[in-house]
C-alpha cells in the first residue's frame, strides 16, 4: 500500500478531523467511533507520523494514550450502543460515555503503567529496527537508570521479575489516581500484559484488588492490547 492519490492517508490532518468529531458537544456514537478509528488505522500512515504515534509525540499522544485504549476497552465490554465524547485536554475525565442521555454519563479515565519504559523500548525499536521485549523500570526511576539499561545489551527477565515490575507499575498508577475528583468514574490502567500468558496475571490480582478498594472510582480495570484486547477488573 502506498500514499498515492487513490489511497487516503492517516496523517495529522485526518487525525485533526477525527479529534474534532470526538470532542464535539454531541460526541460520537460508539459504533461510529470504533469503526471510524479502525478505518483510520487501516489507512497508509506516513513513517514519521507512525513513529510519533509509537512514541506518543505531538498530536498523536492523545490517540495512543487515551483514544485507542478506550476503544479497546469498549470492545472488551462488548459495548456497541451509546455515545462517547473525549475532552482531549488536561481536564478529567479523558472521556464521557452515556447510553441514553448525556445528563446520565460516566467518566472514563486512562493511565499507563511503566510508560517511560514503553517509551524507551519504542524508541530503540525505531532507531535500531530491533528492541527488547520488556524493560520494567518504574516511571519514577532516575534517567540514569534508563540510560544504563538502554546502553547494555538485551537481557532475559524472569516471569516473576516481570510480574513484580508490572504489579508495582500498576500500584503506582493506583496511588497517583487516588483523588476524590474521580469519584464514580471508571479507571482504565493500560499495561504490557502480553509479556506473559493470561493465567500468570491471576497471581497479582488479589494484591491489586486490595489496593484499588479504597479508590473513589466506581470501577478499575487493567487492560492490554496484546491479547486482542483483553482486560481484568480489580474493582
VEXFIKE-530650 format. One record per atom (N, C-alpha, C, CB): residue in three letters; x, y, z. Coordinates in pm, whole numbers, padded with zeros to 5 digits, always signed. Glycine has a CB too. Layout:
N
ALAXYZ/...
***
This chain:
235
UNK+00084-00119+00000/UNK+00000+00000+00000/UNK+00088+00124+00000/UNK-00095+00001+00122/UNK+00051+00224-00077/UNK+00130+00345-00083/UNK+00041+00464-00055/UNK+00199+00360-00219/UNK+00104+00582-00054/UNK+00031+00704-00022/UNK-00017+00777-00146/UNK+00116+00795+00060/UNK-00050+00706-00253/UNK-00096+00769-00375/UNK-00229+00838-00358/UNK-00105+00668-00485/UNK-00272+00909-00464/UNK-00395+00987-00456/UNK-00517+00901-00430/UNK-00415+01065-00583/UNK-00515+00775-00475/UNK-00632+00690-00460/UNK-00641+00627-00322/UNK-00631+00581-00565/UNK-00536+00641-00241/UNK-00532+00580-00109/UNK-00528+00689-00003/UNK-00411+00485-00095/UNK-00635+00708+00075/UNK-00632+00811+00179/UNK-00530+00778+00286/UNK-00771+00827+00243/UNK-00467+00879+00340/UNK-00365+00860+00442/UNK-00421+00890+00580/UNK-00245+00947+00414/UNK-00367+00821+00679/UNK-00396+00852+00817/UNK-00284+00944+00865/UNK-00407+00722+00906/UNK-00301+01072+00833/UNK-00198+01169+00869/UNK-00254+01267+00972/UNK-00149+01245+00743/UNK-00178+01371+01002/UNK-00218+01464+01107/UNK-00347+01538+01071/UNK-00107+01564+01133/UNK-00369+01562+00944/UNK-00493+01629+00902/UNK-00614+01540+00928/UNK-00486+01667+00753/UNK-00602+01411+00894/UNK-00712+01317+00919/UNK-00736+01302+01069/UNK-00682+01180+00856/UNK-00627+01300+01145/UNK-00639+01287+01291/UNK-00709+01409+01350/UNK-00501+01270+01355/UNK-00675+01528+01301/UNK-00738+01650+01349/UNK-00889+01648+01326/UNK-00676+01772+01282/UNK-00931+01602+01208/UNK-01073+01593+01178/UNK-01144+01493+01269/UNK-01093+01554+01034/UNK-01077+01383+01297/UNK-01135+01282+01386/UNK-01146+01337+01528/UNK-01049+01153+01386/UNK-01043+01406+01575/UNK-01047+01470+01707/UNK-01163+01569+01717/UNK-00915+01541+01736/UNK-01185+01645+01613/UNK-01291+01746+01615/UNK-01427+01680+01635/UNK-01290+01827+01484/UNK-01449+01568+01569/UNK-01576+01498+01584/UNK-01587+01434+01722/UNK-01591+01391+01475/UNK-01477+01380+01773/UNK-01479+01315+01904/UNK-01507+01413+02017/UNK-01348+01245+01929/UNK-01460+01535+02003/UNK-01472+01633+02111/UNK-01591+01728+02093/UNK-01345+01714+02120/UNK-01672+01705+01989/UNK-01789+01790+01968/UNK-01889+01772+02082/UNK-01857+01758+01832/UNK-01979+01864+02097/UNK-02073+01862+02209/UNK-02154+01733+02215/UNK-02167+01981+02201/UNK-02192+01682+02098/UNK-02271+01559+02092/UNK-02186+01433+02090/UNK-02360+01561+01971/UNK-02054+01449+02075/UNK-01967+01333+02069/UNK-01992+01246+01947/UNK-01982+01251+02193/UNK-01965+01116+01960/UNK-01985+01022+01851/UNK-02054+00897+01904/UNK-01851+00985+01784/UNK-02136+00835+01820/UNK-02193+00706+01856/UNK-02079+00605+01872/UNK-02296+00658+01749/UNK-02091+00515+01969/UNK-01985+00417+01996/UNK-01952+00336+01871/UNK-02027+00322+02110/UNK-02054+00292+01800/UNK-02029+00213+01679/UNK-01952+00296+01576/UNK-02162+00164+01618/UNK-01990+00421+01559/UNK-01921+00508+01463/UNK-01777+00534+01509/UNK-01996+00641+01446/UNK-01759+00553+01639/UNK-01626+00576+01695/UNK-01534+00458+01668/UNK-01636+00602+01846/UNK-01579+00338+01701/UNK-01493+00221+01687/UNK-01465+00187+01541/UNK-01556+00103+01757/UNK-01569+00192+01456/UNK-01547+00160+01315/UNK-01467+00269+01246/UNK-01681+00139+01243/UNK-01491+00396+01284/UNK-01414+00506+01224/UNK-01268+00498+01259/UNK-01470+00638+01269/UNK-01238+00466+01386/UNK-01099+00453+01427/UNK-01031+00335+01358/UNK-01091+00436+01579/UNK-01102+00224+01349/UNK-01046+00107+01280/UNK-01017+00139+01134/UNK-01142-00012+01290/UNK-01105+00215+01071/UNK-01084+00255+00932/UNK-00959+00341+00918/UNK-01206+00330+00878/UNK-00941+00433+01010/UNK-00823+00519+01005/UNK-00695+00437+01019/UNK-00829+00626+01114/UNK-00694+00341+01109/UNK-00574+00260+01131/UNK-00543+00169+01013/UNK-00590+00177+01257/UNK-00643+00141+00930/UNK-00617+00058+00811/UNK-00553+00138+00698/UNK-00746-00005+00762/UNK-00556+00269+00707/UNK-00501+00352+00601/UNK-00348+00356+00605/UNK-00557+00492+00611/UNK-00292+00403+00495/UNK-00149+00430+00490/UNK-00114+00539+00590/UNK-00105+00471+00348/UNK-00005+00518+00665/UNK+00040+00619+00759/UNK+00183+00658+00726/UNK+00030+00567+00904/UNK+00212+00787+00711/UNK+00350+00831+00688/UNK+00440+00779+00800/UNK+00358+00985+00679/UNK+00561+00737+00763/UNK+00651+00675+00861/UNK+00680+00767+00979/UNK+00782+00637+00794/UNK+00699+00896+00952/UNK+00731+00989+01060/UNK+00616+01000+01160/UNK+00764+01127+01003/UNK+00492+00994+01110/UNK+00378+01007+01199/UNK+00347+00875+01269/UNK+00257+01056+01122/UNK+00384+00765+01207/UNK+00374+00636+01276/UNK+00471+00633+01394/UNK+00403+00518+01178/UNK+00591+00687+01374/UNK+00687+00697+01483/UNK+00635+00788+01594/UNK+00822+00749+01432/UNK+00572+00899+01556/UNK+00515+00990+01656/UNK+00407+00919+01738/UNK+00456+01116+01587/UNK+00329+00834+01674/UNK+00226+00759+01746/UNK+00291+00661+01844/UNK+00134+00683+01647/UNK+00390+00588+01798/UNK+00456+00490+01885/UNK+00519+00555+02007/UNK+00562+00413+01806/UNK+00570+00676+01989/UNK+00636+00745+02099/UNK+00543+00840+02175/UNK+00754+00823+02046/UNK+00421+00854+02129/UNK+00327+00943+02196/UNK+00368+01088+02186/UNK+00315+00905+02340/UNK+00409+01130+02067/UNK+00454+01268+02048/UNK+00347+01351+01978/UNK+00584+01271+01967/UNK+00350+01481+02007/UNK+00266+01581+01941/UNK+00118+01541+01950/UNK+00309+01598+01793/UNK+00045+01563+01843/UNK-00100+01539+01846/UNK-00134+01391+01854/UNK-00165+01600+01724/UNK-00036+01303+01833/UNK-00062+01159+01836/UNK-00067+01104+01978/UNK+00044+01086+01758/UNK-00023+01181+02076/UNK-00018+01132+02214/UNK-00158+01097+02266/UNK+00046+01237+02305/UNK-00256+01184+02243/UNK-00392+01158+02290/UNK-00450+01033+02224/UNK-00482+01278+02262/UNK-00417+01012+02097/UNK-00467+00894+02027/UNK-00411+00767+02090/UNK-00430+00901+01878/UNK-00282+00766+02115/UNK-00218+00646+02170/UNK-00257+00622+02315/UNK-00066+00658+02159/UNK-00258+00729+02397/UNK-00273+00713+02541/UNK-00418+00715+02590/UNK-00197+00820+02610/UNK-00510+00769+02512/UNK-00649+00780+02558/UNK-00749+00719+02460/UNK-00684+00925+02582/UNK-00745+00765+02335/UNK-00849+00725+02239/UNK-00842+00576+02208/UNK-00836+00806+02110/UNK-00725+00525+02170/UNK-00713+00383+02133/UNK-00743+00291+02252/UNK-00573+00355+02080/UNK-00688+00317+02373/UNK-00722+00228+02485/UNK-00871+00225+02519/UNK-00646+00270+02608/UNK-00939+00339+02510/UNK-01082+00341+02541/UNK-01161+00267+02435/UNK-01133+00485+02554/UNK-01122+00278+02309/UNK-01186+00199+02204/UNK-01171+00050+02232/UNK-01126+00234+02067/UNK-01050+00009+02272/UNK-01025-00131+02303/UNK-01105-00177+02425/UNK-00875-00154+02327/UNK-01119-00087+02523/UNK-01196-00121+02643/UNK-01343-00141+02609/UNK-01180-00010+02749/UNK-01399-00054+02526/UNK-01538-00071+02484/UNK-01557-00203+02410/UNK-01581+00046+02396/UNK-01456-00241+02335/UNK-01460-00370+02265/UNK-01461-00484+02366/UNK-01341-00384+02168/UNK-01376-00473+02470/UNK-01372-00577+02573/UNK-01508-00592+02641/UNK-01265-00544+02677/UNK-01575-00480+02664/UNK-01705-00481+02733/UNK-01821-00509+02637/UNK-01728-00349+02803/UNK-01789-00526+02509/UNK-01890-00551+02405/UNK-01995-00440+02402/UNK-01958-00687+02428/UNK-01951-00318+02423/UNK-02041-00203+02420/UNK-02047-00146+02278/UNK-01996-00094+02520/UNK-02164-00154+02216/UNK-02182-00102+02082/UNK-02282+00014+02079/UNK-02228-00211+01990/UNK-02365+00024+02183/UNK-02464+00131+02190/UNK-02408+00248+02270/UNK-02596+00080+02254/UNK-02479+00361+02267/UNK-02437+00477+02343/UNK-02347+00570+02264/UNK-02368+00434+02467/UNK-02295+00671+02332/UNK-02210+00772+02269/UNK-02090+00801+02358/UNK-02290+00901+02241/UNK-01984+00851+02296/UNK-01864+00893+02369/UNK-01827+01035+02328/UNK-01746+00795+02343/UNK-01770+01107+02423/UNK-01716+01240+02395/UNK-01584+01253+02469/UNK-01815+01353+02439/UNK-01478+01283+02394/UNK-01345+01300+02452/UNK-01318+01448+02478/UNK-01236+01240+02359/UNK-01258+01478+02594/UNK-01225+01616+02626/UNK-01100+01662+02553/UNK-01207+01632+02776/UNK-01003+01571+02534/UNK-00879+01599+02461/UNK-00804+01719+02519/UNK-00909+01623+02314/UNK-00813+01735+02650/UNK-00737+01840+02718/UNK-00690+01784+02852/UNK-00822+01971+02737/UNK-00655+01871+02944/UNK-00599+01825+03072/UNK-00706+01806+03179/UNK-00496+01923+03121/UNK-00834+01826+03145/UNK-00940+01810+03244/UNK-00976+01663+03261/UNK-01063+01891+03205/UNK-01039+01631+03373/UNK-01084+01494+03398/UNK-01235+01487+03378/UNK-01044+01447+03541/UNK-01284+01374+03323/UNK-01211+01256+03279/UNK-01163+01272+03135/UNK-01298+01132+03293/UNK-01094+01170+03086/UNK-01049+01172+02947/UNK-01165+01157+02850/UNK-00945+01063+02924/UNK-01269+01085+02891/UNK-01381+01055+02802/UNK-01510+01043+02883/UNK-01355+00924+02723/UNK-01619+01088+02822/UNK-01753+01067+02879/UNK-01825+00963+02794/UNK-01834+01201+02885/UNK-01895+00872+02862/UNK-01977+00773+02794/UNK-02119+00781+02848/UNK-01918+00629+02812/UNK-02218+00780+02758/UNK-02357+00773+02803/UNK-02436+00686+02707/UNK-02420+00914+02812/UNK-02539+00623+02764/UNK-02620+00530+02686/UNK-02739+00599+02622/UNK-02667+00416+02773/UNK-02818+00668+02706/UNK-02942+00729+02655/UNK-02940+00881+02656/UNK-03059+00681+02735/UNK-02885+00939+02762/UNK-02891+01085+02777/UNK-02759+01136+02835/UNK-03011+01128+02867/UNK-02703+01245+02781/UNK-02574+01295+02830/UNK-02575+01340+02976/UNK-02531+01410+02745/UNK-02694+01365+03033/UNK-02701+01400+03175/UNK-02677+01279+03265/UNK-02836+01462+03207/UNK-02685+01160+03207/UNK-02661+01036+03281/UNK-02535+00969+03224/UNK-02785+00939+03272/UNK-02423+01037+03238/UNK-02299+00991+03174/UNK-02198+00940+03276/UNK-02238+01105+03092/UNK-02105+00860+03228/UNK-01999+00802+03310/UNK-01864+00848+03256/UNK-02008+00647+03311/UNK-01777+00892+03345/UNK-01643+00934+03304/UNK-01548+00815+03297/UNK-01589+01039+03399/UNK-01461+00816+03198/UNK-01356+00714+03184/UNK-01222+00783+03185/UNK-01375+00629+03053/UNK-01136+00744+03276/UNK-01001+00800+03288/UNK-00899+00692+03253/UNK-00975+00855+03433/UNK-00795+00728+03180/UNK-00695+00631+03135/UNK-00557+00670+03188/UNK-00692+00621+02981/UNK-00482+00572+03232/UNK-00342+00594+03269/UNK-00261+00474+03224/UNK-00327+00618+03423/UNK-00129+00490+03218/UNK-00041+00384+03167/UNK+00060+00344+03271/UNK+00030+00430+03039/UNK+00074+00215+03293/UNK+00177+00163+03382/UNK+00308+00147+03306/UNK+00133+00027+03444/UNK+00418+00185+03368/UNK+00552+00172+03309/UNK+00560+00246+03175/UNK+00588+00024+03289/UNK+00506+00367+03172/UNK+00503+00444+03048/UNK+00640+00484+02998/UNK+00421+00565+03067/UNK+00731+00519+03088/UNK+00866+00558+03043/UNK+00942+00438+02986/UNK+00945+00620+03160/UNK+00923+00322+03044/UNK+00985+00202+02987/UNK+00932+00174+02846/UNK+00960+00079+03078/UNK+00803+00194+02831/UNK+00742+00176+02699/UNK+00802+00273+02599/UNK+00589+00196+02707/UNK+00821+00398+02640/UNK+00879+00499+02550/UNK+01020+00458+02506/UNK+00883+00637+02620/UNK+01105+00420+02600/UNK+01244+00387+02566/UNK+01252+00261+02479/UNK+01327+00369+02693/UNK+01168+00163+02507/UNK+01166+00042+02423/UNK+01121+00074+02281/UNK+01075-00065+02485/UNK+01019+00161+02269/UNK+00970+00200+02137/UNK+01075+00280+02061/UNK+00841+00282+02150/UNK+01144+00369+02131/UNK+01247+00450+02065/UNK+01362+00363+02015/UNK+01299+00557+02162/UNK+01400+00264+02092/UNK+01505+00173+02047/UNK+01461+00097+01922/UNK+01542+00074+02160/UNK+01336+00053+01920/UNK+01285-00019+01803/UNK+01287+00070+01679/UNK+01143-00070+01830/UNK+01251+00198+01695/UNK+01250+00292+01583/UNK+01392+00322+01536/UNK+01180+00422+01623/UNK+01482+00346+01632/UNK+01619+00386+01598/UNK+01702+00271+01542/UNK+01687+00442+01721/UNK+01681+00149+01594/UNK+01769+00037+01559/UNK+01701-00074+01480/UNK+01827-00021+01683/UNK+01569-00070+01473/UNK+01498-00174+01400/UNK+01473-00299+01481/UNK+01574-00209+01277/UNK+01532-00309+01599/UNK+01509-00420+01692/UNK+01496-00359+01832/UNK+01626-00527+01687/UNK+01428-00429+01919/UNK+01410-00377+02053/UNK+01393-00489+02153/UNK+01292-00283+02059/UNK+01400-00453+02279/UNK+01383-00552+02386/UNK+01234-00565+02418/UNK+01463-00512+02513/UNK+01194-00684+02461/UNK+01054-00709+02485/UNK+00999-00642+02609/UNK+01031-00853+02493/UNK+01083-00628+02713/UNK+01034-00573+02839/UNK+01150-00507+02913/UNK+00968-00683+02927/UNK+01128-00382+02954/UNK+01233-00309+03026/UNK+01205-00312+03176/UNK+01242-00164+02976/UNK+01084-00277+03217/UNK+01044-00297+03355/UNK+01090-00195+03456/UNK+01092-00425+03397/UNK+01144-00081+03411/UNK+01182+00024+03505/UNK+01061+00109+03539/UNK+01295+00112+03447/UNK+01050+00149+03666/UNK+00936+00230+03710/UNK+00949+00373+03659/UNK+00926+00229+03863/UNK+00834+00437+03646/UNK+00831+00573+03589/UNK+00908+00674+03673/UNK+00688+00618+03574/UNK+00923+00649+03803/UNK+00995+00744+03888/UNK+01143+00710+03904/UNK+00931+00750+04024/UNK+01193+00613+03825/UNK+01335+00581+03827/UNK+01414+00698+03767/UNK+01364+00450+03749/UNK+01537+00723+03814/UNK+01617+00833+03757/UNK+01651+00807+03610/UNK+01746+00853+03838/UNK+01672+00913+03536/UNK+01704+00898+03394/UNK+01830+00815+03374/UNK+01720+01036+03329/UNK+01923+00825+03469/UNK+02047+00746+03459/UNK+02017+00597+03453/UNK+02138+00776+03579/UNK+01915+00552+03525/UNK+01879+00410+03523/UNK+01832+00369+03383/UNK+01770+00381+03628/UNK+01754+00455+03319/UNK+01709+00425+03182/UNK+01826+00429+03084/UNK+01601+00525+03139/UNK+01914+00527+03100/UNK+02031+00537+03012/UNK+02117+00412+03023/UNK+02114+00662+03045/UNK+02141+00366+03145/UNK+02225+00248+03167/UNK+02158+00123+03110/UNK+02255+00229+03317/UNK+02027+00112+03129/UNK+01955-00006+03080/UNK+01957-00013+02928/UNK+01810-00004+03130/UNK+01944+00102+02862/UNK+01944+00104+02716/UNK+02084+00089+02657/UNK+01880+00231+02667/UNK+02185+00121+02737/UNK+02323+00111+02688/UNK+02373-00033+02687/UNK+02416+00198+02772/UNK+02319-00115+02779/UNK+02364-00254+02783/UNK+02285-00338+02684/UNK+02350-00311+02925/UNK+02334-00455+02657/UNK+02265-00545+02565/UNK+02136-00595+02623/UNK+02354-00662+02529/UNK+02055-00657+02540/UNK+01929-00711+02588/UNK+01955-00825+02686/UNK+01843-00760+02470/UNK+01878-00829+02793/UNK+01896-00932+02895/UNK+01762-01003+02917/UNK+01948-00872+03029/UNK+01771-01126+02964/UNK+01650-01203+02993/UNK+01592-01157+03126/UNK+01679-01355+02994/UNK+01461-01165+03139/UNK+01394-01134+03264/UNK+01303-01250+03298/UNK+01315-01000+03255/UNK+01298-01287+03425/UNK+01215-01399+03467/UNK+01068-01359+03467/UNK+01256-01448+03606/UNK+00982-01459+03465/UNK+00839-01433+03473/UNK+00806-01361+03603/UNK+00759-01562+03462/UNK+00869-01406+03713/UNK+00844-01342+03842/UNK+00890-01197+03841/UNK+00915-01419+03954/UNK+01002-01171+03775/UNK+01051-01033+03766/UNK+00955-00944+03690/UNK+01188-01031+03700/UNK+00899-00997+03582/UNK+00803-00920+03504/UNK+00675-00895+03583/UNK+00770-00993+03374/UNK+00632-00996+03660/UNK+00513-00980+03743/UNK+00534-00873+03849/UNK+00478-01113+03810/UNK+00647-00877+03916/UNK+00675-00781+04023/UNK+00682-00639+03966/UNK+00807-00816+04094/UNK+00755-00621+03856/UNK+00771-00488+03797/UNK+00637-00432+03749/UNK+00871-00492+03681/UNK+00558-00518+03682/UNK+00429-00472+03631/UNK+00333-00442+03745/UNK+00368-00577+03536/UNK+00332-00527+03848/UNK+00245-00501+03963/UNK+00279-00369+04028/UNK+00255-00615+04066/UNK+00406-00341+04047/UNK+00445-00214+04109/UNK+00408-00097+04020/UNK+00595-00213+04138/UNK+00419-00113+03889/UNK+00378-00007+03797/UNK+00230+00022+03807/UNK+00414-00044+03654/UNK+00149-00083+03819/UNK+00004-00066+03833/UNK-00029-00004+03968/UNK-00070-00202+03817/UNK+00038-00050+04074/UNK+00016+00008+04207/UNK+00051+00156+04210/UNK+00098-00068+04313/UNK+00156+00194+04138/UNK+00192+00335+04132/UNK+00080+00415+04063/UNK+00326+00353+04056/UNK+00022+00360+03959/UNK-00092+00426+03893/UNK-00208+00443+03991/UNK-00138+00345+03769/UNK-00234+00339+04070/UNK-00343+00344+04168/UNK-00319+00456+04269/UNK-00358+00208+04240/UNK-00196+00464+04319/UNK-00165+00568+04418/UNK-00180+00707+04359/UNK-00023+00550+04471/UNK-00138+00726+04237/UNK-00142+00858+04175/UNK-00284+00901+04136/UNK-00053+00859+04051/UNK-00374+00805+04122/UNK-00512+00839+04082/UNK-00607+00840+04201/UNK-00562+00739+03976/UNK-00555+00833+04321/UNK-00640+00832+04440/UNK-00680+00975+04476/UNK-00568+00764+04560/UNK-00780+01026+04402/UNK-00824+01165+04417/UNK-00976+01169+04407/UNK-00758+01257+04310/UNK-01038+01243+04497/UNK-01183+01247+04504/UNK-01248+01302+04376/UNK-01226+01331+04621/UNK-01172+01376+04296/UNK-01232+01431+04174/UNK-01271+01322+04074/UNK-01135+01528+04107/UNK-01221+01200+04096/UNK-01254+01089+04007/UNK-01372+01006+04059/UNK-01133+01000+03989/UNK-01442+01053+04160/UNK-01549+00976+04221/UNK-01654+00933+04118/UNK-01615+01057+04333/UNK-01681+00803+04117/UNK-01784+00748+04029/UNK-01737+00717+03887/UNK-01896+00842+04022/UNK-01614+00753+03852/UNK-01562+00728+03718/UNK-01513+00583+03704/UNK-01447+00827+03686/UNK-01476+00549+03584/UNK-01409+00422+03555/UNK-01261+00452+03529/UNK-01475+00349+03432/UNK-01173+00377+03594/UNK-01029+00391+03570/UNK-00981+00276+03484/UNK-00950+00396+03704/UNK-00911+00308+03379/UNK-00854+00209+03288/UNK-00702+00221+03294/UNK-00906+00229+03141/UNK-00635+00117+03342/UNK-00488+00115+03353/UNK-00433+00030+03240/UNK-00441+00061+03493/UNK-00362+00093+03150/UNK-00305+00022+03035/UNK-00168-00033+03073/UNK-00294+00116+02910/UNK-00147-00161+03052/UNK-00021-00226+03090/UNK+00020-00326+02983/UNK-00034-00296+03227/UNK+00148-00364+02983/UNK+00201-00461+02887/UNK+00177-00602+02939/UNK+00352-00436+02861/UNK+00056-00651+02922/UNK+00021-00783+02973/UNK+00061-00895+02877/UNK-00127-00790+03000/UNK+00094-00859+02754/UNK+00127-00960+02655/UNK+00259-01029+02678/UNK+00127-00899+02521/UNK+00335-00983+02778/UNK+00465-01045+02804/UNK+00454-01180+02873/UNK+00550-00952+02888/UNK+00335-01210+02929/UNK+00314-01337+02998/UNK+00178-01395+02959/UNK+00322-01318+03153/UNK+00161-01526+02972/UNK+00029-01586+02946/UNK-00075-01531+03043/UNK+00036-01740+02957/UNK-00199-01526+03000/UNK-00306-01470+03084/UNK-00312-01528+03225/UNK-00438-01491+03016/UNK-00304-01660+03242/UNK-00320-01716+03378/UNK-00215-01666+03478/UNK-00314-01866+03372/UNK-00098-01625+03431/UNK+00007-01580+03523/UNK-00034-01453+03597/UNK+00137-01557+03448/UNK-00120-01371+03536/UNK-00159-01246+03600/UNK-00253-01268+03717/UNK-00224-01154+03499/UNK-00311-01387+03727/UNK-00400-01415+03839/UNK-00329-01406+03974/UNK-00461-01553+03824/UNK-00197-01425+03974/UNK-00122-01425+04099/UNK-00110-01286+04162/UNK+00016-01482+04076/UNK-00134-01180+04084/UNK-00122-01045+04140/UNK-00257-00976+04154/UNK-00031-00960+04054/UNK-00363-01040+04107/UNK-00495-00976+04108/UNK-00541-00944+04249/UNK-00597-01065+04039/UNK-00518-01036+04344/UNK-00560-01014+04482/UNK-00498-00888+04542/UNK-00525-01133+04566/UNK-00368-00870+04524/UNK-00299-00751+04577/UNK-00351-00624+04509/UNK-00147-00764+04557/UNK-00377-00631+04380/UNK-00428-00514+04308/UNK-00569-00478+04354/UNK-00427-00541+04157/UNK-00652-00579+04379/UNK-00787-00552+04429/UNK-00783-00486+04566/UNK-00868-00681+04435/UNK-00693-00531+04651/UNK-00682-00471+04784/UNK-00642-00325+04774/UNK-00580-00549+04870/UNK-00548-00295+04685/UNK-00501-00158+04669/UNK-00606-00068+04607/UNK-00376-00155+04584/UNK-00687-00123+04516/UNK-00786-00042+04445/UNK-00915-00023+04524/UNK-00819-00107+04313/UNK-00934-00098+04631/UNK-01061-00097+04703/UNK-01098+00040+04756/UNK-01055-00195+04817/UNK-01000+00119+04795/UNK-01028+00250+04856/UNK-01031+00364+04755/UNK-00926+00280+04962/UNK-01010+00335+04628/UNK-01013+00440+04527/UNK-01154+00494+04510/UNK-00960+00388+04392/UNK-01168+00622+04473/UNK-01302+00680+04452/UNK-01369+00633+04323/UNK-01293+00830+04451/UNK-01297+00564+04237/UNK-01355+00515+04111/UNK-01461+00409+04138/UNK-01244+00459+04020/UNK-01564+00407+04056/UNK-01666+00302+04066/UNK-01614+00169+04016/UNK-01791+00342+03989/UNK-01529+00173+03913/UNK-01469+00053+03857/UNK-01322+00082+03823/UNK-01547+00004+03731/UNK-01239-00022+03832/UNK-01099-00013+03791/UNK-01066-00138+03709/UNK-01002+00002+03915/UNK-01011-00118+03590/UNK-00975-00228+03501/UNK-00830-00215+03457/UNK-01069-00232+03378/UNK-00763-00329+03445/UNK-00628-00334+03387/UNK-00642-00400+03251/UNK-00526-00413+03479/UNK-00585-00338+03148/UNK-00603-00394+03014/UNK-00477-00382+02930/UNK-00718-00325+02944/UNK-00476-00461+02827/UNK-00366-00463+02731/UNK-00422-00487+02593/UNK-00260-00570+02769/UNK-00353-00435+02492/UNK-00396-00456+02354/UNK-00335-00581+02293/UNK-00360-00336+02270/UNK-00236-00642+02362/UNK-00164-00753+02300/UNK-00249-00879+02284/UNK-00042-00786+02382/UNK-00350-00895+02368/UNK-00431-01016+02363/UNK-00556-00998+02280/UNK-00469-01058+02501/UNK-00570-00881+02222/UNK-00673-00872+02120/UNK-00794-00784+02125/UNK-00719-00990+02105/UNK-00820-00696+02220/UNK-00758-00668+02351/UNK-00817-00754+02463/UNK-00773-00521+02385/UNK-00763-00736+02584/UNK-00804-00816+02698/UNK-00792-00733+02824/UNK-00720-00946+02709/UNK-00880-00755+02922/UNK-00873-00680+03046/UNK-00920-00765+03163/UNK-00957-00552+03036/UNK-00881-00725+03284/UNK-00937-00785+03405/UNK-00970-00674+03503/UNK-00839-00888+03468/UNK-01074-00697+03582/UNK-01128-00595+03671/UNK-01073-00612+03811/UNK-01280-00599+03672/UNK-01028-00502+03873/UNK-00976-00507+04009/UNK-01060-00427+04107/UNK-00834-00457+04011/UNK-01166-00363+04057/UNK-01267-00303+04143/UNK-01398-00293+04066/UNK-01221-00162+04193/
***
